[in-house]
Amino acid sequence: MTAPLALVTGGVRRVGAAISGKLAQAGYDLALHGHSDAEPEDELLETLKLASTEWHGFVANFEDTGSASTLIAAVTNHFGRAPDVLVNSASIFGQDSLSNLDADMLEKHMSVNMMLPVLLTIELANTRKSADRGCVVHILDQRVRNPNHDQLSYTLSKQALSESVRTLALTCAKTMRVNGVAPGLTLTAGEYGEEQLKNITAMMPLDQLPSPDDIADAVLYLVQAAVVTGQTICVDGGANLKSFDRDFVHLGKN
């Protein structure tokens, strides 16, 4: 039997790589998207080898007009079939606020973080010929439940994508299920000190921050949950249950 096929945008590094690895272990063939290259990070590459996964990398700049239809067509042509699963993990993360937000920055975030996932979803729904329903999972952010005023363009774009989940679930119901996963603070790039992370962790209702594997587990659940659509799961240690005045990078400092 042909293995099911999953397309993971931003699927070669960081959280996207964890999601790709989890799907590989579950028996999915993989179309891995990257912005400027599609070479999997070392741990993911090892997972793909161990799982004997059929995979291929696809490079696409989501700021380019028509990239959604071009990517779906390229994946479909390479594998001879449209993806059964689409995980919209790729995103950009800017640092603007009320004082310096401009139209170009807002448009860029809306284009990459909201419009492209929506266009990919619609393109896939119109491309799939299988009688079985496919599945789309948007990677969101727990801040959509209790926003703060930092990273304003990013926050607005993720809020818009979050609101699309229920609408797309209804619109695409004949061919696709659509759900969302909203992570909390997961991977850092050296901007947090050890003591600061400890203090932020203590702010969480569960006294715990999520790992990339936790997020990947939630994605896999939604991919396999045949009667679940239009839902968003927060994977955040309970962060969405509280309201924070600032982004986490500004909190927990002594």
C-alpha positions as CSV (number, residue, x, y, z in Angstrom):
1,M,0.0,0.0,0.0
2,T,1.1,3.6,-0.7
3,A,2.0,5.5,2.5
4,P,0.0,8.6,3.2
5,L,1.8,11.8,2.3
6,A,2.3,14.9,4.5
7,L,3.5,18.3,3.5
8,V,5.1,20.2,6.4
9,T,6.0,23.8,5.7
10,G,9.1,24.9,7.6
11,G,9.5,21.2,8.2
12,V,13.3,20.8,8.2
13,R,14.2,22.7,11.4
14,R,13.2,23.3,14.9
15,V,9.6,22.6,15.8
16,G,8.8,21.9,12.2
17,A,11.5,19.2,12.2
18,A,10.0,17.6,15.3
19,I,6.6,17.5,13.6
20,S,8.1,16.0,10.5
21,G,10.0,13.4,12.5
22,K,6.8,12.4,14.4
23,L,4.9,11.9,11.1
24,A,7.8,9.9,9.7
25,Q,7.7,7.5,12.7
26,A,3.9,7.2,12.1
27,G,4.5,6.0,8.6
28,Y,4.0,9.1,6.5
29,D,5.9,10.0,3.4
30,L,7.1,13.5,3.6
31,A,7.3,16.6,1.5
32,L,9.5,19.0,3.5
33,H,9.4,22.7,2.7
34,G,12.1,25.2,3.5
35,H,12.4,28.9,2.8
36,S,15.9,29.0,1.3
37,D,17.0,25.3,1.5
38,A,15.2,22.1,2.3
39,E,18.0,20.1,4.0
40,P,16.7,18.4,7.2
41,E,18.6,19.1,10.4
42,D,20.7,16.2,11.6
43,E,18.3,14.7,14.1
44,L,15.5,14.7,11.6
45,L,17.7,13.2,8.9
46,E,18.5,10.3,11.2
47,T,14.8,9.8,12.0
48,L,14.0,9.7,8.3
49,K,16.7,7.1,7.7
50,L,15.6,4.9,10.6
51,A,11.9,5.1,9.5
52,S,12.9,4.4,5.8
53,T,10.8,7.4,5.0
54,E,10.3,8.4,1.3
55,W,10.9,12.2,1.4
56,H,11.8,15.1,-0.8
57,G,12.7,18.7,0.0
58,F,11.0,21.7,-1.7
59,V,12.2,25.3,-1.6
60,A,9.7,28.1,-1.7
61,N,9.8,31.7,-0.7
62,F,6.3,32.4,0.7
63,E,6.7,36.1,-0.1
64,D,6.6,35.3,-3.8
65,T,3.2,35.6,-5.6
66,G,1.7,32.2,-6.5
67,S,4.0,30.2,-4.2
68,A,1.1,28.3,-2.7
69,S,-0.2,26.8,-6.0
70,T,3.4,26.3,-7.2
71,L,4.3,24.3,-4.0
72,I,1.2,22.1,-4.1
73,A,1.8,21.4,-7.8
74,A,5.5,20.6,-7.3
75,V,4.7,18.1,-4.4
76,T,1.9,16.5,-6.4
77,N,4.0,16.1,-9.5
78,H,7.0,14.6,-7.6
79,F,5.0,12.1,-5.6
80,G,2.3,11.4,-8.2
81,R,-0.4,12.4,-5.7
82,A,-1.6,15.3,-3.6
83,P,-0.7,15.4,0.1
84,D,-3.1,13.8,2.5
85,V,-1.9,16.1,5.3
86,L,-0.7,19.7,5.4
87,V,1.0,21.1,8.4
88,N,1.4,24.9,8.2
89,S,4.4,25.4,10.4
90,A,6.4,28.0,8.5
91,S,6.2,31.6,9.9
92,I,8.1,34.8,10.4
93,F,8.5,36.6,13.7
94,G,9.1,40.3,13.8
95,Q,9.7,42.6,16.8
96,D,7.5,45.6,16.0
97,S,5.1,47.4,18.3
98,L,2.6,50.3,18.2
99,S,5.4,52.8,18.0
100,N,7.1,51.4,14.9
101,L,4.6,49.1,13.1
102,D,4.5,50.0,9.4
103,A,2.4,48.8,6.4
104,D,5.2,46.8,4.8
105,M,5.9,44.8,8.0
106,L,2.3,44.1,8.7
107,E,1.7,43.1,5.0
108,K,4.7,40.7,5.1
109,H,3.5,39.0,8.3
110,M,-0.1,38.7,7.0
111,S,1.2,37.3,3.7
112,V,3.5,34.6,5.2
113,N,1.7,33.8,8.5
114,M,-1.9,34.0,7.4
115,M,-2.5,34.2,3.6
116,L,-0.1,31.4,2.6
117,P,-1.5,28.8,5.0
118,V,-5.0,29.7,3.9
119,L,-4.1,29.6,0.2
120,L,-2.2,26.3,0.7
121,T,-5.3,24.8,2.4
122,I,-7.6,26.0,-0.4
123,E,-5.3,24.8,-3.1
124,L,-5.0,21.4,-1.5
125,A,-8.7,21.1,-1.0
126,N,-9.2,21.8,-4.7
127,T,-6.4,19.5,-5.8
128,R,-7.2,16.3,-3.8
129,K,-9.1,13.6,-5.7
130,S,-9.2,11.0,-2.9
131,A,-12.5,10.0,-1.4
132,D,-10.8,10.1,2.1
133,R,-10.7,13.4,3.9
134,G,-7.3,15.0,4.2
135,C,-6.2,17.0,7.2
136,V,-4.7,20.5,7.7
137,V,-3.1,21.6,11.0
138,H,-2.2,25.3,11.4
139,I,0.6,26.0,13.9
140,L,-0.6,29.1,15.8
141,D,0.6,30.6,19.2
142,Q,-1.0,30.5,22.6
143,R,-1.0,34.3,22.6
144,V,-4.1,34.3,20.3
145,R,-6.1,33.5,23.5
146,N,-4.6,36.3,25.6
147,P,-2.6,38.7,23.4
148,N,0.0,41.2,24.6
149,H,1.2,44.3,22.8
150,D,4.6,43.0,21.7
151,Q,5.5,41.6,18.2
152,L,2.3,43.3,17.0
153,S,2.4,42.3,13.3
154,Y,3.2,38.7,14.3
155,T,0.4,38.6,16.9
156,L,-2.2,40.0,14.5
157,S,-1.2,37.5,11.7
158,K,-1.5,34.6,14.1
159,Q,-4.9,35.8,15.4
160,A,-6.1,36.0,11.8
161,L,-4.9,32.5,11.1
162,S,-6.5,31.2,14.3
163,E,-9.8,32.7,13.2
164,S,-9.5,30.9,9.9
165,V,-9.6,27.4,11.5
166,R,-13.3,27.2,12.1
167,T,-14.2,28.9,8.8
168,L,-11.9,26.7,6.7
169,A,-13.1,23.6,8.6
170,L,-16.6,24.4,7.5
171,T,-15.7,25.5,4.0
172,C,-13.5,22.5,3.2
173,A,-15.4,19.9,5.2
174,K,-16.2,17.7,2.2
175,T,-12.5,17.1,1.4
176,M,-10.4,18.3,4.4
177,R,-10.4,18.6,8.2
178,V,-8.8,21.8,9.5
179,N,-7.5,22.2,13.1
180,G,-4.9,24.2,14.9
181,V,-2.1,23.7,17.5
182,A,-1.2,26.8,19.6
183,P,2.3,26.3,21.3
184,G,3.6,28.2,24.2
185,L,7.3,29.2,24.7
186,T,9.2,26.2,23.3
187,L,12.5,26.7,21.7
188,T,14.7,29.7,22.4
189,A,17.7,31.1,20.5
190,G,19.8,32.2,23.4
191,E,17.8,35.3,24.3
192,Y,16.6,33.8,27.6
193,G,18.9,33.3,30.6
194,E,18.7,30.1,32.6
195,E,17.3,31.9,35.7
196,Q,14.8,33.7,33.5
197,L,13.5,30.4,31.9
198,K,13.2,29.0,35.4
199,N,11.1,31.9,36.5
200,I,8.9,31.8,33.4
201,T,8.4,28.1,33.9
202,A,7.1,28.8,37.4
203,M,4.5,31.2,36.0
204,M,2.9,28.3,34.1
205,P,-0.1,26.6,35.7
206,L,1.6,23.2,35.1
207,D,5.0,24.5,36.1
208,Q,6.2,23.2,32.8
209,L,7.0,24.5,29.3
210,P,6.3,22.5,26.2
211,S,8.9,20.6,24.1
212,P,8.9,20.3,20.3
213,D,7.8,16.7,20.8
214,D,4.8,17.8,22.8
215,I,3.7,20.0,19.9
216,A,4.4,17.2,17.4
217,D,2.3,14.8,19.6
218,A,-0.7,17.2,19.3
219,V,-0.3,17.5,15.6
220,L,-0.2,13.8,15.2
221,Y,-3.3,13.4,17.3
222,L,-5.2,15.9,15.1
223,V,-3.9,14.2,11.9
224,Q,-5.3,10.9,13.1
225,A,-8.5,12.2,14.8
226,A,-10.9,11.4,12.0
227,V,-14.0,13.1,13.5
228,V,-12.3,16.3,14.9
229,T,-12.3,19.5,12.9
230,G,-12.5,23.2,13.6
231,Q,-10.6,22.8,16.9
232,T,-7.5,24.4,18.4
233,I,-5.3,22.7,21.0
234,C,-3.1,24.8,23.2
235,V,0.2,23.1,24.0
236,D,1.7,25.6,26.5
237,G,1.8,24.3,30.0
238,G,-1.5,26.2,30.6
239,A,-0.1,29.7,29.6
240,N,-3.3,30.4,27.7
241,L,-5.2,30.3,31.0
242,K,-3.4,33.4,32.2
243,S,-2.9,36.9,30.9
244,F,0.7,38.2,30.5
245,D,1.3,41.9,30.0
246,R,4.4,41.4,27.8
247,D,5.9,38.7,25.6
248,F,7.8,36.1,27.6
249,V,11.2,37.5,26.6
250,H,10.5,40.5,28.8
251,L,9.3,38.5,31.8
252,G,11.0,36.6,34.6
253,K,14.1,38.8,34.8
254,N,15.5,39.6,38.2
